[in-house]
Amino acid sequence: MTQTSTAGRPHRPLIWLTWLMAGLAVVALAGLVVDHRTVNGAPVWLKPLKFAVSFALYGATLAWMLRLVRRGRWIAWWSATVAALATVAEVGAIVSQAARGRASHFNVATPYDTEVYNVMGALAMVIWLSTFLLAVVVSVQRLADRPTLWAMRLGMFVSLGGMLVGVMMAQPTAAQQRLADAGGVLTVSGAHAVGAPDDGPSMPVTGWAATGGDLRIAHFVGIHALQALPLLAWLLTLLARRFPRLADQAVRVRLVVLGALGYAGLVALLVWQARRGQPLLHPDTRTLVAAAALTALVAAGAATATRLRRPGPVLAEARTATG
């Protein structure tokens, strides 16, 4: 496959992935209605539903981005294809465990469960590495719409950081490590909740821990920077019709970069909150102060970014002459 033969064409594996995940979401929704089994206190088909929706968005977003790629198109095409295939395999493992009424993540109760979990971990790394290659390819592109280009670049790298939160969840907890050191047999290795059991009280719909920290929150917010930052660039373009200062692409680029920094700061804040065993809806004073400081910095940065202007032609000539 040559560089020119794929330029501007839809990436069919990603499109197939998107439709497959959308179909799985419908099946998982039906499963929630007719199958009342639970795993760790959660409906058995809730995890397949959440992964299906998330990867449908992932596939659709990357398919859109690849339509804009010109440089390194061949690398991007194959990286995206590998990511799509690995995604299908990983979600397939999650669905197979759900059908058996077994946990897919952190489950090392039997040799088979352990092998499934290990394979899922390897597939997740393949997806991360493939996405990283795509992020590098996107970073070297040149588009007329610079705010969108910067949103794509930064969105991919913040999303990669969000994916890495999953590595924290895969580490054995202190109690699990003590059991292993004492020669005990682990049936679970890793956890998403901090300071609360994984099967404890949870928030509606999301299933996030309600009485302790939950690393899945930062994981969820982080990976969806892939959609959030391009959406920000699109909204700024719409607002440019009403606010003349936003008509300058340089201003919108600064706001997108600022949005990415603020978004990354939010992910870090959510990790910090979860690691301290603190529920999302019950932040302590330190979390509130940090959130207020982050909000104030982003607001001040936005005000400054919209006031800064490129020097006009006369001023630019004067600076050149005196320089």
SULHURA-V690889 format. One record per residue. N is the residue number from 0. RES is the residue in one letter. PSI is psi in whole degrees, -180 to 180 (none if undefined). Layout:
BEGIN
n=N res=RES psi=PSI
n=N res=RES psi=PSI
END
This chain:
BEGIN
n=0 res=M psi=124
n=1 res=T psi=164
n=2 res=Q psi=-46
n=3 res=T psi=-27
n=4 res=S psi=-18
n=5 res=T psi=-8
n=6 res=A psi=125
n=7 res=G psi=-6
n=8 res=R psi=151
n=9 res=P psi=144
n=10 res=H psi=101
n=11 res=R psi=-41
n=12 res=P psi=-39
n=13 res=L psi=-37
n=14 res=I psi=-43
n=15 res=W psi=-41
n=16 res=L psi=-44
n=17 res=T psi=-47
n=18 res=W psi=-37
n=19 res=L psi=-44
n=20 res=M psi=-36
n=21 res=A psi=-42
n=22 res=G psi=-40
n=23 res=L psi=-37
n=24 res=A psi=-40
n=25 res=V psi=-44
n=26 res=V psi=-44
n=27 res=A psi=-37
n=28 res=L psi=-42
n=29 res=A psi=-39
n=30 res=G psi=-37
n=31 res=L psi=-31
n=32 res=V psi=-42
n=33 res=V psi=-19
n=34 res=D psi=113
n=35 res=H psi=15
n=36 res=R psi=155
n=37 res=T psi=155
n=38 res=V psi=121
n=39 res=N psi=37
n=40 res=G psi=-4
n=41 res=A psi=149
n=42 res=P psi=138
n=43 res=V psi=-27
n=44 res=W psi=5
n=45 res=L psi=-43
n=46 res=K psi=-47
n=47 res=P psi=-37
n=48 res=L psi=-48
n=49 res=K psi=-41
n=50 res=F psi=-37
n=51 res=A psi=-46
n=52 res=V psi=-45
n=53 res=S psi=-45
n=54 res=F psi=-24
n=55 res=A psi=-43
n=56 res=L psi=-40
n=57 res=Y psi=-50
n=58 res=G psi=-44
n=59 res=A psi=-41
n=60 res=T psi=-45
n=61 res=L psi=-36
n=62 res=A psi=-40
n=63 res=W psi=-45
n=64 res=M psi=-41
n=65 res=L psi=-23
n=66 res=R psi=-22
n=67 res=L psi=-7
n=68 res=V psi=132
n=69 res=R psi=-49
n=70 res=R psi=136
n=71 res=G psi=29
n=72 res=R psi=-39
n=73 res=W psi=-44
n=74 res=I psi=-43
n=75 res=A psi=-42
n=76 res=W psi=-48
n=77 res=W psi=-36
n=78 res=S psi=-44
n=79 res=A psi=-37
n=80 res=T psi=-45
n=81 res=V psi=-43
n=82 res=A psi=-41
n=83 res=A psi=-45
n=84 res=L psi=-42
n=85 res=A psi=-36
n=86 res=T psi=-46
n=87 res=V psi=-43
n=88 res=A psi=-43
n=89 res=E psi=-47
n=90 res=V psi=-34
n=91 res=G psi=-40
n=92 res=A psi=-40
n=93 res=I psi=-44
n=94 res=V psi=-41
n=95 res=S psi=-40
n=96 res=Q psi=-38
n=97 res=A psi=-41
n=98 res=A psi=-32
n=99 res=R psi=-7
n=100 res=G psi=27
n=101 res=R psi=153
n=102 res=A psi=141
n=103 res=S psi=-38
n=104 res=H psi=140
n=105 res=F psi=6
n=106 res=N psi=112
n=107 res=V psi=32
n=108 res=A psi=-33
n=109 res=T psi=162
n=110 res=P psi=-39
n=111 res=Y psi=-47
n=112 res=D psi=-40
n=113 res=T psi=-42
n=114 res=E psi=-42
n=115 res=V psi=-45
n=116 res=Y psi=-42
n=117 res=N psi=-41
n=118 res=V psi=-41
n=119 res=M psi=-40
n=120 res=G psi=-41
n=121 res=A psi=-41
n=122 res=L psi=-38
n=123 res=A psi=-39
n=124 res=M psi=-38
n=125 res=V psi=-43
n=126 res=I psi=-43
n=127 res=W psi=-48
n=128 res=L psi=-39
n=129 res=S psi=-41
n=130 res=T psi=-36
n=131 res=F psi=-44
n=132 res=L psi=-41
n=133 res=L psi=-40
n=134 res=A psi=-40
n=135 res=V psi=-44
n=136 res=V psi=-45
n=137 res=V psi=-35
n=138 res=S psi=-22
n=139 res=V psi=7
n=140 res=Q psi=161
n=141 res=R psi=115
n=142 res=L psi=150
n=143 res=A psi=-35
n=144 res=D psi=86
n=145 res=R psi=-38
n=146 res=P psi=-41
n=147 res=T psi=-40
n=148 res=L psi=-45
n=149 res=W psi=-34
n=150 res=A psi=-40
n=151 res=M psi=-49
n=152 res=R psi=-57
n=153 res=L psi=-34
n=154 res=G psi=-39
n=155 res=M psi=-42
n=156 res=F psi=-37
n=157 res=V psi=-39
n=158 res=S psi=-40
n=159 res=L psi=-39
n=160 res=G psi=-40
n=161 res=G psi=-37
n=162 res=M psi=-36
n=163 res=L psi=-16
n=164 res=V psi=-28
n=165 res=G psi=-29
n=166 res=V psi=-37
n=167 res=M psi=-41
n=168 res=M psi=-28
n=169 res=A psi=-14
n=170 res=Q psi=140
n=171 res=P psi=143
n=172 res=T psi=169
n=173 res=A psi=-42
n=174 res=A psi=-41
n=175 res=Q psi=-39
n=176 res=Q psi=-40
n=177 res=R psi=-41
n=178 res=L psi=-44
n=179 res=A psi=-41
n=180 res=D psi=-30
n=181 res=A psi=3
n=182 res=G psi=12
n=183 res=G psi=167
n=184 res=V psi=121
n=185 res=L psi=136
n=186 res=T psi=-17
n=187 res=V psi=134
n=188 res=S psi=107
n=189 res=G psi=165
n=190 res=A psi=153
n=191 res=H psi=-25
n=192 res=A psi=148
n=193 res=V psi=123
n=194 res=G psi=12
n=195 res=A psi=152
n=196 res=P psi=151
n=197 res=D psi=-27
n=198 res=D psi=20
n=199 res=G psi=-173
n=200 res=P psi=140
n=201 res=S psi=162
n=202 res=M psi=148
n=203 res=P psi=153
n=204 res=V psi=-61
n=205 res=T psi=-34
n=206 res=G psi=9
n=207 res=W psi=149
n=208 res=A psi=135
n=209 res=A psi=-14
n=210 res=T psi=7
n=211 res=G psi=-177
n=212 res=G psi=159
n=213 res=D psi=114
n=214 res=L psi=-16
n=215 res=R psi=-23
n=216 res=I psi=-51
n=217 res=A psi=-37
n=218 res=H psi=-47
n=219 res=F psi=-51
n=220 res=V psi=-43
n=221 res=G psi=-48
n=222 res=I psi=-26
n=223 res=H psi=11
n=224 res=A psi=-25
n=225 res=L psi=-33
n=226 res=Q psi=-36
n=227 res=A psi=-43
n=228 res=L psi=-43
n=229 res=P psi=-35
n=230 res=L psi=-39
n=231 res=L psi=-45
n=232 res=A psi=-40
n=233 res=W psi=-42
n=234 res=L psi=-39
n=235 res=L psi=-37
n=236 res=T psi=-41
n=237 res=L psi=-43
n=238 res=L psi=-23
n=239 res=A psi=-22
n=240 res=R psi=-23
n=241 res=R psi=-25
n=242 res=F psi=107
n=243 res=P psi=-34
n=244 res=R psi=-29
n=245 res=L psi=-8
n=246 res=A psi=-22
n=247 res=D psi=120
n=248 res=Q psi=-34
n=249 res=A psi=-38
n=250 res=V psi=-44
n=251 res=R psi=-35
n=252 res=V psi=-45
n=253 res=R psi=-39
n=254 res=L psi=-36
n=255 res=V psi=-45
n=256 res=V psi=-44
n=257 res=L psi=-42
n=258 res=G psi=-39
n=259 res=A psi=-42
n=260 res=L psi=-43
n=261 res=G psi=-39
n=262 res=Y psi=-44
n=263 res=A psi=-38
n=264 res=G psi=-38
n=265 res=L psi=-42
n=266 res=V psi=-45
n=267 res=A psi=-40
n=268 res=L psi=-41
n=269 res=L psi=-36
n=270 res=V psi=-46
n=271 res=W psi=-44
n=272 res=Q psi=-46
n=273 res=A psi=-42
n=274 res=R psi=-22
n=275 res=R psi=11
n=276 res=G psi=31
n=277 res=Q psi=127
n=278 res=P psi=149
n=279 res=L psi=-44
n=280 res=L psi=5
n=281 res=H psi=63
n=282 res=P psi=149
n=283 res=D psi=-177
n=284 res=T psi=-41
n=285 res=R psi=-41
n=286 res=T psi=-42
n=287 res=L psi=-41
n=288 res=V psi=-43
n=289 res=A psi=-41
n=290 res=A psi=-41
n=291 res=A psi=-41
n=292 res=A psi=-42
n=293 res=L psi=-44
n=294 res=T psi=-43
n=295 res=A psi=-41
n=296 res=L psi=-43
n=297 res=V psi=-42
n=298 res=A psi=-44
n=299 res=A psi=-40
n=300 res=G psi=-39
n=301 res=A psi=-41
n=302 res=A psi=-42
n=303 res=T psi=-42
n=304 res=A psi=-36
n=305 res=T psi=-21
n=306 res=R psi=-31
n=307 res=L psi=137
n=308 res=R psi=154
n=309 res=R psi=143
n=310 res=P psi=138
n=311 res=G psi=169
n=312 res=P psi=-38
n=313 res=V psi=-47
n=314 res=L psi=-38
n=315 res=A psi=-41
n=316 res=E psi=-39
n=317 res=A psi=-42
n=318 res=R psi=-39
n=319 res=T psi=-42
n=320 res=A psi=-40
n=321 res=T psi=-17
n=322 res=G psi=none
END
